[in-house]
Amino acid sequence: MLTVLAVFTLSGCDSSTEWRSGKYSVYWIDVSLNLGIDTGDGASIGRVMHRVCSVGEDDRWIVAARYPGGDKTRKEYYYFSKAADHPFKNADEIVLGPLTESEFMSHKTRLSLPDFEKHF
């Protein structure tokens, strides 16, 4: 029994939080950085998944960029309204993206989206 417990303990995933603001965090599990909303019980529901490289916010918006498939020669951009978010919503119901840099800059200007404040 003790051997089985040790195997499960040693085979668990590594994780940590790299950025947190209110109910949002950028967290990594093994090697993948994800942006998620806290469910209130210590878990998070993903909003932008796999290889988030930048994040920013203001009182209305969250913005994020990621390397798709870990390819650091490309970036995809995302944003969403904090007011529209809820832990029971799926990411595709509130997150806009992926956008190219030029598409994102157009939305940023039109909506006064915040700058990226943290880079990973």
Residue frames as a rotation matrix with the C-alpha (Angstrom) as fourth column:
MET 1
0.571 0.821 0.000 0.00
0.821 -0.571 0.000 0.00
0.000 0.000 -1.000 0.00
LEU 2
0.470 -0.482 -0.739 2.80
0.145 -0.784 0.603 2.41
-0.871 -0.391 -0.299 0.89
THR 3
-0.615 -0.711 0.342 4.55
0.415 0.077 0.907 1.67
-0.671 0.699 0.247 -2.43
VAL 4
-0.110 0.677 0.727 1.36
0.979 -0.053 0.197 2.47
0.172 0.734 -0.657 -4.37
LEU 5
0.803 0.394 -0.448 0.98
0.514 -0.838 0.184 5.78
-0.303 -0.377 -0.875 -2.50
ALA 6
0.021 -0.890 -0.455 4.62
0.106 -0.450 0.887 6.69
-0.994 -0.067 0.085 -3.24
VAL 7
-0.621 -0.211 0.755 4.18
0.727 0.204 0.655 5.95
-0.293 0.956 0.027 -6.95
PHE 8
0.353 0.830 0.431 1.09
0.902 -0.425 0.079 8.19
0.249 0.360 -0.899 -7.17
THR 9
0.737 -0.136 -0.663 2.84
0.289 -0.822 0.490 10.96
-0.612 -0.552 -0.566 -5.23
LEU 10
-0.248 -0.957 -0.151 5.98
0.152 -0.192 0.970 10.85
-0.957 0.217 0.193 -7.36
SER 11
-0.608 0.029 0.793 4.10
0.778 0.218 0.589 10.69
-0.156 0.975 -0.155 -10.66
GLY 12
0.407 0.817 -0.410 2.02
0.714 -0.564 -0.415 13.83
-0.570 -0.123 -0.812 -10.02
CYS 13
0.358 -0.204 0.911 2.25
0.743 -0.529 -0.410 16.90
0.566 0.824 -0.038 -12.21
ASP 14
-0.584 -0.544 -0.602 4.31
0.758 -0.631 -0.164 19.92
-0.291 -0.552 0.781 -11.23
SER 15
0.246 0.664 0.706 2.42
0.775 -0.572 0.267 23.22
0.581 0.482 -0.656 -11.15
SER 16
-0.501 -0.369 -0.783 2.80
0.754 -0.631 -0.185 26.81
-0.426 -0.682 0.594 -10.01
THR 17
0.707 0.701 0.090 1.22
0.680 -0.639 -0.361 30.24
-0.196 0.316 -0.928 -10.44
GLU 18
-0.349 -0.873 0.340 3.28
0.935 -0.347 0.069 32.79
0.058 0.343 0.938 -12.39
TRP 19
-0.926 0.157 0.345 0.80
-0.118 -0.984 0.131 35.72
0.360 0.081 0.929 -12.33
ARG 20
-0.350 0.858 -0.377 -2.38
0.933 0.356 -0.056 36.40
0.086 -0.371 -0.925 -10.39
SER 21
-0.962 0.204 0.181 -4.90
-0.220 -0.973 -0.069 39.23
0.162 -0.106 0.981 -10.38
GLY 22
-0.171 0.945 0.278 -8.20
-0.975 -0.122 -0.185 38.81
-0.141 -0.303 0.943 -8.60
LYS 23
0.468 0.465 0.751 -9.82
-0.401 0.870 -0.288 35.61
-0.787 -0.166 0.594 -9.83
TYR 24
0.950 -0.164 -0.266 -7.44
-0.215 0.274 -0.937 35.25
0.226 0.948 0.225 -12.83
SER 25
0.381 -0.883 0.275 -4.06
-0.397 0.113 0.911 33.58
-0.835 -0.456 -0.308 -12.97
VAL 26
0.489 -0.410 -0.770 -1.40
-0.696 0.349 -0.628 32.38
0.526 0.843 -0.115 -15.36
TYR 27
0.406 -0.258 0.877 -0.37
-0.653 0.590 0.475 28.97
-0.640 -0.765 0.071 -14.12
TRP 28
-0.159 -0.481 -0.862 1.80
-0.894 0.440 -0.081 26.21
0.418 0.758 -0.500 -15.43
ILE 29
0.663 0.246 0.707 1.24
-0.471 0.871 0.138 22.51
-0.582 -0.425 0.694 -15.29
ASP 30
0.467 -0.677 0.569 4.35
0.736 0.654 0.174 20.59
-0.490 0.338 0.804 -16.24
VAL 31
-0.615 -0.788 -0.032 5.67
0.628 -0.513 0.586 22.87
-0.478 0.340 0.810 -19.03
SER 32
-0.372 0.563 0.738 2.47
0.742 -0.297 0.601 24.53
0.558 0.771 -0.307 -20.33
LEU 33
-0.925 0.103 -0.367 1.50
0.151 -0.785 -0.601 28.08
-0.350 -0.611 0.710 -19.24
ASN 34
-0.369 0.892 0.261 -2.26
0.787 0.150 0.599 28.66
0.495 0.426 -0.757 -19.21
LEU 35
-0.901 0.242 0.359 -4.52
-0.360 -0.881 -0.308 31.62
0.242 -0.407 0.881 -18.37
GLY 36
-0.457 0.765 -0.455 -7.55
0.560 0.644 0.520 30.69
0.691 -0.017 -0.723 -16.32
ILE 37
-0.080 0.558 0.826 -10.29
-0.639 -0.665 0.387 31.83
0.765 -0.497 0.410 -13.97
ASP 38
-0.952 -0.283 0.116 -10.31
-0.250 0.500 -0.829 30.55
0.177 -0.818 -0.547 -10.38
THR 39
-0.242 0.902 -0.358 -13.35
0.108 0.391 0.914 28.44
0.964 0.182 -0.192 -9.53
GLY 40
0.228 0.311 0.923 -13.03
-0.785 -0.502 0.363 29.23
0.576 -0.807 0.129 -5.82
ASP 41
0.944 0.118 0.308 -11.97
-0.285 0.761 0.582 25.74
-0.166 -0.638 0.752 -4.77
GLY 42
0.176 -0.972 0.157 -8.29
-0.312 0.096 0.945 25.92
-0.934 -0.216 -0.286 -5.76
ALA 43
-0.147 -0.164 0.976 -8.91
0.786 0.579 0.215 24.87
-0.601 0.798 0.044 -9.36
SER 44
-0.395 0.006 -0.918 -8.89
-0.399 -0.902 0.166 27.00
-0.827 0.432 0.359 -12.52
ILE 45
0.467 0.541 0.699 -10.82
0.542 0.450 -0.710 26.80
-0.699 0.711 -0.082 -15.76
GLY 46
-0.504 -0.835 0.221 -8.75
0.654 -0.202 0.729 27.62
-0.564 0.512 0.648 -18.83
ARG 47
0.583 0.591 -0.557 -9.36
0.060 -0.716 -0.696 30.72
-0.810 0.372 -0.453 -20.87
VAL 48
0.652 -0.497 -0.572 -6.20
-0.711 -0.139 -0.689 30.76
0.264 0.856 -0.444 -23.04
MET 49
0.850 -0.214 0.481 -4.35
-0.095 0.836 0.540 27.47
-0.518 -0.504 0.691 -23.06
HIS 50
0.592 -0.664 0.456 -0.87
0.719 0.691 0.073 26.20
-0.364 0.285 0.887 -23.82
ARG 51
-0.246 -0.936 0.252 2.14
0.969 -0.233 0.080 28.44
-0.016 0.263 0.965 -23.96
VAL 52
0.893 0.441 0.085 0.79
0.428 -0.894 0.135 31.82
0.135 -0.084 -0.987 -22.79
CYS 53
-0.071 -0.994 0.084 3.72
0.940 -0.095 -0.328 34.22
0.334 0.055 0.941 -23.18
SER 54
-0.943 -0.181 0.279 2.21
0.096 -0.951 -0.292 37.60
0.319 -0.249 0.915 -22.20
VAL 55
-0.044 0.951 -0.307 -0.74
0.948 0.137 0.289 38.88
0.316 -0.278 -0.907 -20.18
GLY 56
-0.965 -0.162 0.204 -2.24
0.093 -0.945 -0.314 42.23
0.243 -0.284 0.927 -19.24
GLU 57
-0.146 0.956 -0.255 -5.40
0.957 0.202 0.210 43.64
0.252 -0.214 -0.944 -17.72
ASP 58
-0.847 0.081 0.525 -7.32
-0.238 -0.941 -0.239 46.68
0.475 -0.328 0.816 -16.67
ASP 59
-0.701 0.599 0.386 -10.62
-0.451 0.047 -0.891 46.97
-0.552 -0.799 0.237 -14.82
ARG 60
0.313 0.907 -0.281 -12.59
-0.794 0.087 -0.602 45.74
-0.522 0.411 0.747 -17.88
TRP 61
0.778 -0.031 -0.627 -10.35
-0.531 0.499 -0.685 43.51
0.334 0.866 0.372 -20.01
ILE 62
0.329 -0.762 0.559 -7.84
-0.128 0.550 0.825 40.66
-0.936 -0.343 0.083 -19.94
VAL 63
0.711 -0.218 -0.668 -5.41
-0.688 -0.024 -0.725 40.38
0.142 0.976 -0.167 -22.86
ALA 64
0.362 -0.617 0.699 -3.10
-0.191 0.685 0.703 37.45
-0.912 -0.388 0.130 -23.55
ALA 65
0.385 -0.327 -0.863 -0.68
-0.903 0.063 -0.426 36.24
0.194 0.943 -0.271 -26.18
ARG 66
0.531 -0.227 0.817 0.58
-0.262 0.873 0.412 32.73
-0.806 -0.433 0.404 -26.72
TYR 67
-0.505 -0.685 -0.525 3.01
-0.824 0.200 0.531 30.75
-0.259 0.700 -0.665 -28.81
PRO 68
0.591 0.802 -0.088 0.80
-0.794 0.559 -0.237 28.30
-0.141 0.210 0.968 -30.73
GLY 69
0.936 -0.186 -0.299 2.15
0.104 0.957 -0.272 24.80
0.336 0.224 0.915 -30.37
GLY 70
0.619 -0.733 -0.282 5.16
0.417 0.003 0.909 26.25
-0.666 -0.680 0.307 -28.54
ASP 71
0.170 -0.530 0.831 6.42
0.963 -0.088 -0.253 27.85
0.207 0.844 0.495 -31.79
LYS 72
0.151 -0.174 -0.973 8.20
0.633 -0.739 0.231 30.99
-0.759 -0.651 -0.002 -30.58
THR 73
-0.890 -0.423 0.170 8.38
0.389 -0.510 0.767 32.40
-0.238 0.748 0.619 -34.12
ARG 74
-0.452 0.823 0.346 4.59
0.224 -0.271 0.936 33.01
0.864 0.500 -0.062 -34.08
LYS 75
-0.954 0.270 -0.129 2.18
0.073 -0.209 -0.975 34.64
-0.291 -0.940 0.180 -31.66
GLU 76
-0.302 0.937 0.176 -1.58
0.572 0.031 0.820 34.53
0.763 0.348 -0.545 -31.36
TYR 77
-0.961 -0.011 0.276 -3.49
-0.168 -0.770 -0.615 37.22
0.219 -0.638 0.738 -29.47
TYR 78
-0.257 0.883 -0.393 -6.64
0.735 0.443 0.514 36.95
0.628 -0.157 -0.763 -27.34
TYR 79
-0.938 0.030 0.346 -8.82
-0.255 -0.736 -0.627 39.17
0.236 -0.676 0.698 -25.19
PHE 80
-0.250 0.918 -0.308 -12.05
0.657 0.395 0.643 39.01
0.711 -0.042 -0.702 -23.23
SER 81
-0.085 0.384 0.919 -14.29
-0.479 -0.825 0.301 41.11
0.874 -0.415 0.254 -21.03
LYS 82
-0.966 -0.252 -0.050 -14.07
-0.061 0.413 -0.909 40.39
0.250 -0.875 -0.415 -17.31
ALA 83
-0.513 0.837 0.191 -17.75
-0.746 -0.325 -0.581 41.34
-0.424 -0.441 0.791 -16.93
ALA 84
0.270 0.631 -0.728 -18.79
-0.909 0.416 0.023 38.67
0.318 0.655 0.686 -19.45
ASP 85
-0.461 -0.588 -0.664 -16.77
-0.363 0.808 -0.464 35.92
0.809 0.027 -0.587 -17.74
HIS 86
0.373 0.518 0.770 -18.07
-0.927 0.229 0.296 33.34
-0.023 -0.824 0.566 -15.29
PRO 87
-0.546 -0.694 0.469 -16.61
-0.697 0.687 0.205 29.98
-0.465 -0.215 -0.859 -14.18
PHE 88
-0.068 0.593 0.802 -19.57
0.136 0.802 -0.582 28.17
-0.988 0.070 -0.135 -15.73
LYS 89
0.805 0.264 -0.532 -18.91
-0.449 -0.314 -0.836 29.58
-0.388 0.912 -0.134 -19.20
ASN 90
0.533 -0.641 0.553 -16.68
0.750 0.660 0.043 27.89
-0.393 0.391 0.832 -21.75
ALA 91
-0.342 -0.774 -0.532 -13.71
0.329 -0.629 0.704 29.83
-0.880 0.066 0.470 -23.09
ASP 92
-0.814 -0.013 0.581 -15.19
0.580 -0.074 0.811 29.88
0.033 0.997 0.068 -26.59
GLU 93
0.268 0.963 0.016 -18.22
0.945 -0.266 0.190 31.75
0.187 -0.036 -0.982 -25.23
ILE 94
0.871 0.108 -0.480 -16.20
0.313 -0.874 0.372 34.77
-0.379 -0.474 -0.795 -24.07
VAL 95
-0.014 -0.975 -0.223 -12.62
0.172 -0.222 0.960 34.74
-0.985 -0.025 0.170 -25.42
LEU 96
0.939 0.225 -0.262 -11.97
-0.185 -0.314 -0.931 36.48
-0.291 0.923 -0.253 -28.74
GLY 97
-0.026 -0.962 -0.272 -9.08
-0.957 -0.054 0.284 35.03
-0.287 0.268 -0.920 -30.72
PRO 98
-0.040 -0.968 -0.249 -6.81
0.725 -0.199 0.659 33.80
-0.688 -0.154 0.710 -31.99
LEU 99
0.958 0.241 -0.153 -6.00
0.100 -0.787 -0.608 37.10
-0.267 0.568 -0.779 -33.68
THR 100
0.241 -0.898 0.369 -2.98
0.835 -0.002 -0.551 38.16
0.495 0.441 0.749 -35.67
GLU 101
-0.481 -0.498 -0.721 -0.92
0.797 -0.591 -0.123 41.04
-0.365 -0.634 0.681 -34.31
SER 102
-0.971 0.117 0.211 -2.49
0.013 -0.846 0.533 43.51
0.241 0.520 0.820 -36.76
GLU 103
-0.078 0.988 -0.136 -6.02
0.284 0.153 0.947 42.31
0.956 0.035 -0.292 -35.93
PHE 104
0.131 0.072 -0.989 -5.26
0.983 0.120 0.139 42.57
0.129 -0.990 -0.055 -32.22
MET 105
-0.795 -0.500 -0.343 -3.83
0.541 -0.840 -0.031 46.10
-0.273 -0.210 0.939 -32.59
SER 106
-0.680 0.640 0.359 -7.00
-0.027 -0.511 0.859 47.17
0.733 0.575 0.364 -34.41
HIS 107
0.313 0.797 -0.517 -9.18
0.533 0.303 0.790 45.81
0.786 -0.523 -0.330 -31.57
LYS 108
-0.195 -0.507 -0.840 -6.79
0.979 -0.160 -0.130 47.34
-0.068 -0.847 0.527 -29.00
THR 109
-0.974 -0.181 0.137 -7.18
0.203 -0.964 0.172 50.80
0.101 0.196 0.975 -30.51
ARG 110
-0.395 0.904 0.162 -10.95
-0.082 -0.210 0.974 50.54
0.915 0.372 0.157 -30.97
LEU 111
0.540 0.681 -0.495 -11.66
0.336 0.365 0.868 49.15
0.772 -0.635 -0.032 -27.47
SER 112
0.274 -0.569 0.775 -8.77
-0.765 -0.617 -0.182 50.72
0.582 -0.544 -0.605 -25.51
LEU 113
0.855 -0.041 -0.518 -7.49
0.228 0.925 0.303 47.28
0.467 -0.377 0.800 -24.51
PRO 114
0.824 -0.559 0.095 -4.71
-0.351 -0.371 0.860 47.29
-0.445 -0.742 -0.502 -21.92
ASP 115
0.213 -0.869 -0.447 -1.02
-0.866 0.044 -0.498 46.78
0.453 0.493 -0.743 -22.61
PHE 116
0.614 -0.175 -0.769 0.75
0.302 0.953 0.024 43.53
0.729 -0.247 0.638 -21.83
GLU 117
0.635 -0.312 0.707 2.25
-0.696 -0.627 0.350 43.91
0.334 -0.714 -0.615 -18.37
LYS 118
0.220 -0.538 0.814 3.83
-0.586 0.593 0.551 40.54
-0.780 -0.598 -0.185 -17.76
HIS 119
0.459 -0.181 -0.870 5.92
-0.788 0.369 -0.493 38.46
0.410 0.912 0.027 -20.16
PHE 120
0.648 -0.172 0.742 6.95
-0.395 0.757 0.521 34.85
-0.651 -0.630 0.423 -19.58
